[in-house]
Amino acid sequence: MVRKLSTSSFYIQLYQIIEDRSSDQIISWSKSNNNSFVVWDLKKLRSDILSKYSSVLGRNLTEFIAKLRSHGFKTVAKGPGELEFSHDDFSRSPVMKKMMAKALSERIERFDAQIKALKCRLKAKKASLKVETLFQNLSI
């Protein structure tokens, strides 16, 4: 289960970065293929993106490429200083946007459920401590 969560986190984070119009000079969808994206500026990818999202995408370019390959991405020939990666099931289509939004929503719901469970455990622990304190203070 942990692997599945980290895999979906990878796809979601990558998709959000590629969709972010402010990063188009660094990384964006390919103009010729809906199932690929292009890294336009490797130096800025390292400094501006991988430094922020290293826990999910990798700490450096080598780790990032290794993670892409392990998640089914293939390298597409591109010019010097640019990299293009494609994946048959990863696209900028409206269906993919809905899938990513749903996956993100499910992550938020799981996180909310974990917080609710922790709050319940904390409340139960406090109640238990209160009862224990009451018993200790009884002088029979």
Protein Blocks (a to p, Z undefined) as FASTA:
>chain_A
ZZmmmmmmmmmmmmmmmmmmklmmmoccdfkbckbccdfblmlmmmmmmmmmmmmnopbf
klmmmmmmmnopacddddehiacdddfklccbfklmmmmmmmmmmmmmmmmmmmmmmmmm
mmmmmmmmmmmmmmmmpcZZ
